[in-house]
């Protein structure tokens, strides 16, 4: 490979010598077997504000309705019972019912339903009762007692537009109608197929794999000099995980393409084998 001998000296690519530190994908991103980052983008601040206003208005409306209903139903009750009912009404209106709704939907309040949003965990998984309860308890203070001001400040300065309840619960809000664009698989360069199939490839760290995948997918939009530099840098990063070295003179981009295409092929075959094994065991 031009400009990249197989040794480990200064400025050289050390193939198969161990792991290196890389960066490229966020810690909250999900990574598929084809090294595609599946991080769900958070809902923007405007959608969150509108959704929050809807939830607060409906919550106050339900609170007032239950308060009015309690006087109609418990008009003959003594002071102790009336005080108990008045205490339970806000708990039911702004904590219990929102918690139940978010848990059962999962992740949707009335505001979320109207605005097309959903609450998910920081790892993009569905939330449970614990997350919904934490959001509702904190929401009682930041949305109702403080009229949403702490939530607005927190959402404006946090990385994923999180209010305080999200920070405590480990959640964030996404656009539920957002579509993830599936990226086309990386094609195997024919001249490197023999080498890639026979090479010993260790599992690439998710961050490095996604960084390579993003470069290969967007390289045609890059100017020549940054593109060449990025390809060379990525080859140095993946070299410790691949042995032996690719053929001398192989272009950097072709080497990266071969590694990612072979990685995808091996992952696909492994999944097929695992599915076949499960079928045999479950018969």
C-alpha positions, 0 to 999 in steps of 0.5 A, a space after each residue: 500500500 502506497 506510503 503505508 509499509 507494514 512495519 511499526 516504526 515512526 509514520 508507519 502502519 502497525 498492522 495487527 499490533 493492538 488497539 488504539 484510541 479513536 473518536 467519531 460516534 457519540 456515546 449515546 449512539 446505537 451501532 448496527 452490524 454494518 457500522 451505521 450509527 442509529 442515534 435517534 435525533 432529539 426533538 427540537 426545543 420548539 416542539 418540546 415547548 409546545 408539547 409541554 404547554 399542551 401537557 400543562 394546560 391539560 394537567 391544570 384542566 384535569 386538576 380543576 375538573 377533579 377539584 370541582 367533581 370532588 365538591 359535587 360528590 363529597 359535599 356531605 363529607 367531613 373536613 378530614 375526608 375533604 382534606 384527603 381528597 383535595 390532597 389526592 387530586 393533584 397527585 392523581 392529575 399531574 403525577 399518577 395519570 401522566 405516569 400511567 400514560 407514559 408507561 402504557 403507550 410507552 413514552 407518550 404524553 398527550 402533548 407527545 401524541 399531538 406533536 408526534 414526539 416520544 420519550 426514550 431512554 438515553 440508549 434510545 430504548 423504550 422507557 418503563 415505569 421508573 422513568 415515567 414516575 421520575 419524570 412526573 415527580 420532577 415535572 410537578 415541581 418544574 412544570 407546575 410549581 415553577 410554571 415551566 421555567 426550570 424546564 425551559 432553561 434546562 432544555 435550552 442548555 442541555 445537549 439533547 434538549 432535556 428538562 430536569 426530569 429527563 436528566 434525573 430519569 436518564 431519558 430524552 424526547 425524540 421525533 417519533 415520526 423521524 425516519 432513519 435513512 438506511 445507508 447503502 452497503 459498502 462494496 468490496 473492491 475486487 482487487 482486495 477481495 482475496 486479501 480481505 477474505 483471508 485476513 484476520 480481523 478483530 472486532 473494530 470498536 464501535 466508534 472507529 467502525 462508525 467513523 470509517 462508515 461515515 467517511 466512506 459514505 460521505 467521501 465524495 463530498 470532500 475536497 481531495 486534500 482532506 479526503 486523502 488525509 482522513 483516509 490515511 488517518 483511518 487506515 492507521 486507526 484500523 491497522 491494529 485490528 487487521 492482519 496481515 497487511 494489505 497488498 503493497 500499493 493498495 489505495 487507502 480508501 479501497 483498504 477501508 472499503 474492503 475491511 468494512 465490506 468483509 466485516 459486513 459479510 462476516 457479521 451477516 454469516 454469523 447472524 445466519 448461523 445463530 438463527 439456524 442454531 436457535 431454530 434447531 434448538 427450539 424445534 
